[in-house]
Amino acid sequence: MPETPKTHISAAMAQAVGSEISRSCSYPLTDSDIRRWAIAVYWPQDPPARFLTPGTGETPLTAPDEINPFAWGAAMQSSPAPAGGPDATENRLGIEGPGLKRILNGGMSVAYGVPLRSGDVVTSVKRLGPYSERFGRLGLMLFTTFEDTWTNQDGDVVKRSVMTLIRY
């Protein structure tokens, strides 16, 4: 029986925590983008009127929290996504990964900030969050977190999400 490693987290991996993995910038959000997203999200019911009709005066249309301004592409991306696989994150950062064979989604949490409005341009910055480990039935598991922060053109936080991957 092979010996269980004491840790999967190398010094290079620990040092990479907080590193930027990718950066994207959206096209300006349009009224049409907001309306289409709201119709799709609320289907088969009608979406609330606030997502279809702008307010009075010069008030731009407000988008549902769940809208993804990158769904139809990005105006700018830092680099194309690397080949997949359990070590893709570390490979993208130019460090050696732990060499584990299996990967699964460990969940996601999202906190919303200011709402997106028609005309907004969103910047997404994904960073490597902390690593942690835990023993499971199949041995030592590696938990990797990713923090994705979206800001609008004024620097206001629109959304912050944290995703966890489990590798073993």
C-alpha positions, 0 to 999 in steps of 0.5 A: 500500500503506497504511503499517504503524503503528509501534504499535497501543498508544496512551498510553491503552491503556498507561495502562490496563494493570492496570485491573479489567475485571470482577468477579464473585461466585459463589453458594456451591458445593454438594455437588450442583454438585461431583458434577454437575461431576465426573460431567460431566468424567470421563464416561464413566468414574466420577469419583474417590470424593473428588468424590462423598463427603465425608471423615470428620467435618465435612470438606466435599466437595472439587471438581475443579480445573477446576470453574467456579462461575460455570457456572450464573450469578453472584450478583453481576457488576460489569457485563454483558458489552459487545458483542463485537468486536476493541475490546471490551476497550478499550471496556469500559474507556472508552478508544479501541481500536486499530481492528483487524479480526481477533481470535483466541485466543492461548492460556491458562495456568492455575495452581491454588491451594487447592482449592474445597470445598462452601460456598465462595464465589468472587470472580473479578477480571479485569484487563488485563495487558500489551500487546505487539506482533510483526510477522507476515505480515499486518503488526503484530499486537497481543497482549493479555493478561488475568489472571483471579484467583479467590479464596475467601471467606477470600482464598485464591487458588483459580486464576489464569489468563492468556489472550492474544488476538491482534489484527491 
